[in-house]
Amino acid sequence: MSMIHIYTGDGRGKSPAALGRAVQAAASGEQVVIIQFLKGKGLEDSEFVRRMEPDIKLFRFEKSDENYEELTEEKKAEESMNIRNGLNFANKVLSTGECNLLILDEVLGLVEKGIIDVEDLKSLLAQRGDTDIILTGISLNDEVCILADEVSKIETLKFKAFPVAEEI
């Protein structure tokens, strides 16, 4: 039975937690696909992630390295199309059973920003078959929350930046 996991909250560590799960799955011989949204460059150019292929495959469909909110309306429309291509790819991955674990990194931000709606997400999740899915994002609404089997809320209780040279 496949599971839907959500990592949410305003704390740091949601994407690294999902990546940790990806490494665990790959170490167990499973295939993992990660699709990143709203991440700028994200992990796409990471030599580390490339070394993990073919067990862990990473995809990013957005073309801009800039933050989505900072884009012009024209660029936002273009990126929304690219994001939809990413979701269509996720649908294909699920319908073909290409992986055991699919991570949709920052997909909850797509719902929050109105790029997709909860029905789009429900339709995608309905295709999961035996594939486990991890969704990440800062905000989580009740409609999305009830879709999950497990929700982990990550919050920062204390954050102290590294000291500058004169403080040491």
Backbone bond lengths (Angstrom), bond angles and torsions (degrees), N, CA, C in turn:
res aa  C-N    CA-C-N  psi(-1)  N-CA   C-N-CA  omega(-1)  CA-C   N-CA-C  phi
1 M - - - 1.456 - - 1.521 109.51 -
2 S 1.301 116.58 125.28 1.462 120.11 -179.11 1.526 110.66 -77.11
3 M 1.325 114.42 156.72 1.461 121.05 -177.84 1.525 109.93 -124.91
4 I 1.329 114.57 150.35 1.461 121.21 173.42 1.522 106.55 -113.80
5 H 1.336 115.06 121.15 1.460 122.43 179.87 1.525 108.34 -112.45
6 I 1.314 116.65 143.58 1.463 121.48 174.99 1.521 108.39 -125.33
7 Y 1.334 115.19 131.29 1.462 121.95 170.44 1.518 105.96 -111.35
8 T 1.324 115.86 116.02 1.460 120.67 -174.82 1.524 109.79 -137.14
9 G 1.316 115.59 173.03 1.455 121.66 176.43 1.508 111.11 121.42
10 D 1.339 114.95 168.89 1.456 119.30 -176.59 1.524 112.77 -89.28
11 G 1.308 117.15 1.48 1.466 120.21 -179.69 1.513 112.79 -82.43
12 R 1.321 114.03 165.52 1.453 120.61 176.80 1.526 107.78 -82.52
13 G 1.355 116.10 145.66 1.457 118.31 172.61 1.513 116.62 119.57
14 K 1.321 118.02 -0.60 1.469 119.53 -179.43 1.525 111.33 -65.54
15 S 1.309 116.70 -50.58 1.468 120.51 179.67 1.530 111.48 -66.21
16 P 1.356 118.81 -43.32 1.461 117.91 175.69 1.536 113.30 -61.14
17 A 1.336 117.45 -35.16 1.470 120.12 176.66 1.530 109.99 -63.71
18 A 1.327 116.42 -42.36 1.467 120.31 178.09 1.524 110.49 -64.83
19 L 1.336 116.77 -40.38 1.461 120.42 178.73 1.528 110.23 -64.87
20 G 1.318 116.75 -37.01 1.465 120.69 175.65 1.522 111.51 -60.46
21 R 1.325 116.13 -42.85 1.471 120.15 176.16 1.518 110.93 -63.08
22 A 1.343 116.02 -36.87 1.471 120.32 178.01 1.523 110.66 -62.04
23 V 1.330 116.55 -44.27 1.462 120.57 179.55 1.525 110.35 -64.14
24 Q 1.331 117.51 -41.87 1.464 120.39 177.13 1.518 111.31 -59.75
25 A 1.317 116.52 -45.36 1.464 120.61 -179.29 1.534 110.51 -63.75
26 A 1.327 116.85 -45.36 1.463 120.58 -179.94 1.526 111.01 -63.09
27 A 1.335 116.61 -38.46 1.464 120.61 178.63 1.531 111.60 -64.38
28 S 1.329 116.29 -23.61 1.468 121.48 177.67 1.525 111.90 -90.78
29 G 1.333 116.77 7.52 1.461 120.70 177.65 1.514 114.89 88.51
30 E 1.327 117.37 9.84 1.461 120.52 -179.71 1.524 110.63 -89.98
31 Q 1.329 115.29 156.88 1.462 122.17 176.55 1.523 108.40 -94.87
32 V 1.338 115.96 137.31 1.462 121.95 -176.76 1.521 109.16 -127.09
33 V 1.328 116.01 136.69 1.456 122.61 172.18 1.524 107.35 -121.11
34 I 1.333 115.83 129.69 1.465 122.12 176.31 1.523 107.33 -116.33
35 I 1.331 116.06 127.66 1.462 121.20 174.30 1.523 106.42 -118.89
36 Q 1.335 115.93 120.62 1.454 120.97 -178.45 1.520 110.89 -99.88
37 F 1.322 114.62 139.23 1.456 122.37 176.53 1.527 108.36 -125.44
38 L 1.336 116.78 149.71 1.467 123.09 172.21 1.525 112.91 53.72
39 K 1.324 117.36 35.74 1.459 120.85 -175.29 1.524 113.69 -113.62
40 G 1.326 118.95 7.92 1.461 118.37 -173.52 1.518 108.07 63.10
41 K 1.311 117.45 -129.71 1.461 120.91 177.09 1.520 111.76 -70.43
42 G 1.324 117.35 -29.00 1.461 120.57 179.94 1.517 111.64 57.76
43 L 1.324 115.61 -144.62 1.464 121.90 -179.86 1.520 111.97 -94.20
44 E 1.325 117.39 2.98 1.461 121.96 -170.61 1.524 113.73 -50.79
45 D 1.306 117.83 -42.48 1.457 120.64 -175.45 1.526 112.93 -92.65
46 S 1.306 117.41 13.40 1.455 121.11 -175.78 1.533 111.27 -76.68
47 E 1.308 115.57 122.35 1.474 121.64 175.49 1.526 109.53 -61.56
48 F 1.315 117.10 -36.91 1.464 121.60 -179.76 1.526 111.01 -58.71
49 V 1.325 116.53 -48.28 1.462 120.08 -178.83 1.533 110.56 -65.66
50 R 1.322 116.92 -39.03 1.478 119.48 178.42 1.521 111.42 -60.57
51 R 1.328 117.59 -33.97 1.468 120.68 178.93 1.520 111.68 -68.07
52 M 1.314 117.82 -20.63 1.460 120.96 -178.98 1.525 113.11 -84.98
53 E 1.339 116.48 -9.81 1.461 118.75 177.20 1.522 108.74 -69.98
54 P 1.299 120.89 147.62 1.463 127.92 7.44 1.529 114.25 -90.16
55 D 1.344 118.27 1.43 1.466 119.71 -176.78 1.521 112.74 -69.02
56 I 1.336 116.12 -36.88 1.462 121.55 176.67 1.521 107.13 -123.37
57 K 1.327 116.37 118.22 1.464 121.51 179.48 1.520 108.70 -111.19
58 L 1.321 115.98 133.52 1.455 121.97 -177.48 1.521 110.03 -115.29
59 F 1.339 115.28 134.20 1.461 120.69 179.75 1.520 109.92 -131.97
60 R 1.310 114.99 146.16 1.459 123.04 174.83 1.518 106.36 -143.84
61 F 1.303 117.78 124.80 1.458 121.77 -174.88 1.516 113.38 -101.05
62 E 1.323 117.25 -15.64 1.459 120.32 178.67 1.525 109.27 -71.99
63 K 1.310 116.04 145.13 1.463 121.03 -177.36 1.528 112.52 -97.01
64 S 1.323 116.90 -29.93 1.455 121.24 -175.35 1.530 110.67 -81.35
65 D 1.320 116.22 143.08 1.458 121.43 173.40 1.528 111.21 -90.75
66 E 1.335 116.17 -6.67 1.463 120.96 -177.96 1.526 110.83 -82.08
67 N 1.319 115.19 159.76 1.448 122.25 175.97 1.529 109.04 -65.10
68 Y 1.311 117.88 135.26 1.463 122.91 -176.06 1.527 112.16 -53.66
69 E 1.343 117.60 -42.87 1.472 121.15 -177.79 1.524 112.53 -63.50
70 E 1.321 116.77 -24.83 1.466 120.57 -176.51 1.532 112.89 -88.00
71 L 1.317 117.65 -3.77 1.463 121.22 -178.15 1.524 111.28 -78.13
72 T 1.334 116.10 154.47 1.458 120.52 172.94 1.530 108.39 -68.23
73 E 1.301 117.08 163.43 1.470 120.39 179.33 1.532 111.09 -58.90
74 E 1.323 115.84 -37.79 1.473 120.20 179.08 1.530 110.76 -64.02
75 K 1.332 116.31 -44.32 1.471 120.82 179.21 1.532 110.83 -67.89
76 K 1.338 116.65 -36.51 1.465 119.89 177.28 1.526 110.31 -61.44
77 A 1.329 116.41 -42.50 1.469 120.46 179.19 1.530 110.21 -62.50
78 E 1.325 116.06 -41.73 1.470 120.69 178.36 1.528 110.52 -63.93
79 E 1.334 116.19 -45.32 1.458 119.54 -180.00 1.533 111.83 -67.46
80 S 1.326 117.09 -33.60 1.471 119.79 176.29 1.523 110.66 -60.65
81 M 1.339 116.41 -38.20 1.475 120.41 176.18 1.535 110.10 -65.15
82 N 1.326 116.43 -42.93 1.467 120.25 178.44 1.525 111.01 -62.63
83 I 1.334 115.81 -40.78 1.465 121.05 178.18 1.528 109.94 -62.59
84 R 1.319 116.99 -43.88 1.474 120.40 177.44 1.533 110.79 -60.32
85 N 1.348 116.87 -36.71 1.465 119.96 174.91 1.527 110.57 -61.24
86 G 1.324 115.89 -38.75 1.462 120.64 176.59 1.518 111.77 -63.17
87 L 1.330 116.33 -41.58 1.462 119.96 178.34 1.528 111.26 -68.46
88 N 1.321 116.83 -37.33 1.472 119.71 175.65 1.522 110.52 -63.16
89 F 1.326 116.35 -38.79 1.455 120.53 176.64 1.533 110.17 -63.85
90 A 1.329 117.06 -42.82 1.468 121.08 177.37 1.522 110.35 -59.10
91 N 1.319 116.87 -40.82 1.462 121.60 177.90 1.531 110.67 -61.34
92 K 1.332 115.60 -42.67 1.472 120.87 178.45 1.529 110.56 -63.68
93 V 1.324 116.34 -44.21 1.471 121.24 179.06 1.535 109.51 -58.10
94 L 1.326 116.37 -44.14 1.468 120.02 -179.02 1.526 111.93 -69.74
95 S 1.321 116.89 -42.86 1.470 119.43 -176.26 1.522 112.23 -69.88
96 T 1.335 117.73 -25.09 1.467 120.31 178.81 1.525 112.11 -94.66
97 G 1.331 118.02 -7.01 1.461 120.84 -178.82 1.519 112.54 65.30
98 E 1.320 115.69 33.29 1.469 122.55 -174.58 1.524 113.80 -65.22
99 C 1.331 117.18 -22.99 1.464 119.11 -177.84 1.522 110.05 -142.24
100 N 1.333 114.29 166.57 1.461 121.23 176.36 1.520 111.67 -92.66
101 L 1.354 115.14 -25.86 1.458 121.12 -179.41 1.525 108.49 -136.47
102 L 1.316 115.61 125.93 1.465 122.23 175.89 1.523 107.59 -115.47
103 I 1.329 115.77 124.10 1.463 120.88 177.51 1.519 107.99 -108.89
104 L 1.330 116.06 122.85 1.467 122.84 177.27 1.525 106.37 -108.05
105 D 1.324 114.38 88.76 1.454 122.18 -172.44 1.530 110.67 -76.94
106 E 1.320 115.99 121.87 1.474 125.08 -178.41 1.527 113.40 70.01
107 V 1.317 117.59 21.27 1.468 119.84 177.94 1.529 111.27 -66.31
108 L 1.326 117.75 -28.12 1.468 119.62 178.55 1.524 110.98 -65.28
109 G 1.330 117.01 -28.67 1.462 121.30 175.77 1.517 111.79 -65.99
110 L 1.334 117.06 -29.24 1.463 120.35 177.52 1.522 110.58 -66.10
111 V 1.329 116.55 -38.11 1.467 120.87 177.24 1.524 109.56 -69.00
112 E 1.326 115.99 -45.54 1.464 120.91 -178.97 1.533 111.66 -59.09
113 K 1.320 117.22 -39.45 1.467 121.36 -177.43 1.528 112.72 -86.81
114 G 1.324 117.55 0.10 1.455 121.15 177.62 1.526 113.84 75.72
115 I 1.320 117.87 15.05 1.465 121.29 177.71 1.521 109.65 -71.81
116 I 1.327 115.50 -38.05 1.467 121.72 171.04 1.523 106.65 -130.31
117 D 1.322 116.34 166.30 1.466 118.42 175.46 1.523 109.31 -114.91
118 V 1.316 115.55 175.19 1.468 121.06 -176.62 1.525 110.59 -60.95
119 E 1.328 117.77 -35.22 1.465 120.52 178.86 1.525 111.76 -63.15
120 D 1.338 117.05 -38.33 1.471 120.78 175.60 1.528 109.88 -59.67
121 L 1.318 115.71 -44.68 1.460 120.84 -179.35 1.528 110.82 -66.13
122 K 1.330 116.89 -42.99 1.471 120.83 177.77 1.520 111.32 -59.15
123 S 1.328 116.69 -44.25 1.470 121.04 179.44 1.517 110.79 -60.34
124 L 1.316 116.17 -42.49 1.455 120.47 179.22 1.528 110.59 -63.89
125 L 1.317 116.57 -48.49 1.468 120.82 -177.85 1.525 112.18 -63.96
126 A 1.319 117.04 -28.46 1.466 121.08 179.58 1.533 111.70 -65.54
127 Q 1.326 116.91 -18.81 1.470 121.86 -179.23 1.528 112.80 -85.76
128 R 1.318 118.92 1.51 1.461 121.25 -165.54 1.523 116.21 -67.63
129 G 1.309 119.42 -26.03 1.464 119.51 -178.95 1.516 110.81 53.88
130 D 1.343 117.34 -121.76 1.467 122.64 -179.47 1.525 113.19 -95.09
131 T 1.319 117.61 9.38 1.460 121.57 -176.27 1.522 110.96 -88.69
132 D 1.327 116.20 127.19 1.462 120.80 171.82 1.527 108.29 -74.83
133 I 1.323 115.81 146.73 1.466 120.73 -178.44 1.519 109.17 -131.09
134 I 1.336 114.93 136.92 1.466 121.15 172.47 1.519 107.33 -116.92
135 L 1.332 115.95 128.45 1.464 123.05 175.78 1.520 106.58 -111.46
136 T 1.339 117.01 136.54 1.459 119.15 175.66 1.523 109.82 -124.84
137 G 1.328 115.28 158.47 1.455 121.07 176.54 1.513 110.83 162.07
138 I 1.316 115.39 159.76 1.466 120.58 -176.37 1.522 111.73 -71.55
139 S 1.327 116.93 -49.88 1.463 118.80 -174.06 1.526 110.65 -105.05
140 L 1.317 113.66 146.00 1.459 120.75 -177.63 1.524 108.04 -135.51
141 N 1.340 115.85 121.12 1.460 117.49 176.64 1.531 109.61 -94.67
142 D 1.313 116.73 165.28 1.468 121.66 -175.32 1.523 112.53 -61.27
143 E 1.338 116.97 -36.54 1.469 120.51 -179.39 1.519 111.92 -62.43
144 V 1.320 116.55 -37.80 1.461 120.22 178.85 1.526 110.03 -78.75
145 C 1.314 116.74 -37.96 1.467 121.64 -178.31 1.529 111.53 -56.34
146 I 1.324 117.48 -41.57 1.471 119.60 -177.52 1.531 112.90 -70.31
147 L 1.315 118.10 -12.71 1.460 121.28 177.67 1.526 112.01 -77.25
148 A 1.330 117.06 -18.48 1.461 121.51 -172.79 1.518 112.53 -90.93
149 D 1.322 114.27 151.23 1.462 121.24 171.92 1.528 110.09 -87.64
150 E 1.326 115.90 -28.38 1.459 121.42 -177.34 1.522 108.50 -145.52
151 V 1.331 116.73 132.38 1.461 121.91 177.74 1.522 107.79 -125.48
152 S 1.333 115.69 126.20 1.461 121.52 175.33 1.518 107.56 -112.73
153 K 1.332 115.35 124.79 1.463 119.88 178.24 1.521 107.99 -101.26
154 I 1.304 114.89 122.21 1.458 120.93 -178.30 1.510 107.84 -108.39
155 E 1.332 115.83 124.03 1.451 119.71 179.11 1.520 109.63 -133.11
156 T 1.296 114.95 151.48 1.456 120.85 178.16 1.519 107.69 -93.29
157 L 1.325 116.45 117.50 1.454 120.63 177.99 1.521 111.28 -86.06
158 K 1.314 115.42 -33.71 1.455 119.82 178.93 1.517 107.03 -152.64
159 F 1.321 115.55 134.37 1.457 120.43 176.68 1.506 108.04 -134.18
160 K 1.287 115.17 120.06 1.460 119.27 177.16 1.519 106.61 -123.51
161 A 1.311 115.13 123.04 1.461 120.45 178.73 1.525 109.15 -65.69
162 F 1.305 115.47 158.72 1.458 119.98 176.77 1.522 108.93 -61.44
163 P 1.344 117.59 141.14 1.470 119.21 -179.01 1.520 111.48 -68.22
164 V 1.318 114.80 146.95 1.466 119.19 175.20 1.515 108.65 -78.87
165 A 1.315 117.04 164.08 1.472 122.42 -172.57 1.536 112.89 -52.48
166 E 1.336 117.22 -41.78 1.472 117.88 -175.44 1.527 112.67 -72.13
167 E 1.371 118.50 -17.17 1.453 120.35 178.32 1.521 112.01 -83.00
168 I 1.305 117.35 -15.08 1.476 120.56 -174.04 1.495 111.97 -78.07
